[in-house]
């Protein structure tokens, strides 16, 4: 049985990805700052597939110490991790000149640091096993900056660069690394706004793409996939 760690996994894309992997019979490690959300989602995942293991940790993924405690608990409870999905992220409408004090550090610690630390934590294990797949959830803003979300665009571009460096480091070891680049996707980032879900990418679309990529043959890697609304960005 394969084991997957997914950050930001109780809402939006992370939630959909966890459900998709549960249906595939993959054991899961999930975290959240909210103990009730975490417990409820664990129950839901085990109802979907009673044959999997679900390890949970009450942890803030943007806090390095709590993130590494989650990673260590995952290793102790599930063993070898085959799949990492770096999904944790935050979006903030703000031009850089208008950024609140501390937003830069918050964005780095949420959108970039977890992927870096989990790579360093689990990477050597994947190299030894000569297998594994890391998915980094980037954004179309990593390709085309959104001026109204300046530091978000910067951190997502940095995540894409980190992804590409990971892939080059890992390719000789048989470990796959994929950048997933969603466009306008119906997540909590759009809370409070009037949107038509039929004009957007759904979290389930991202989850389906990730599972499909993961199930490809051993010799195939999708370096990067962009998924945008059929009618263009909102």
Protein Blocks (a to p, Z undefined) as FASTA:
>chain_A
ZZdddehilgcjlmmmmmmmmmnopacddddfblklmmmmmmmmmmmmmmbccddddddf
klmklmmmmmmmmmmmnopafbdcdfbccdddddfklpcehklmmmmmmmmmmmmmmmmm
mmmmmmmnopacddddddfklmmccfklmmlmmmmmmmmmmmmmmmmmmmmnopacdddd
ddddddfklgoiacdfklcccfklmmmmmmmmmmmcfkbccfbacdddfkbpZZ
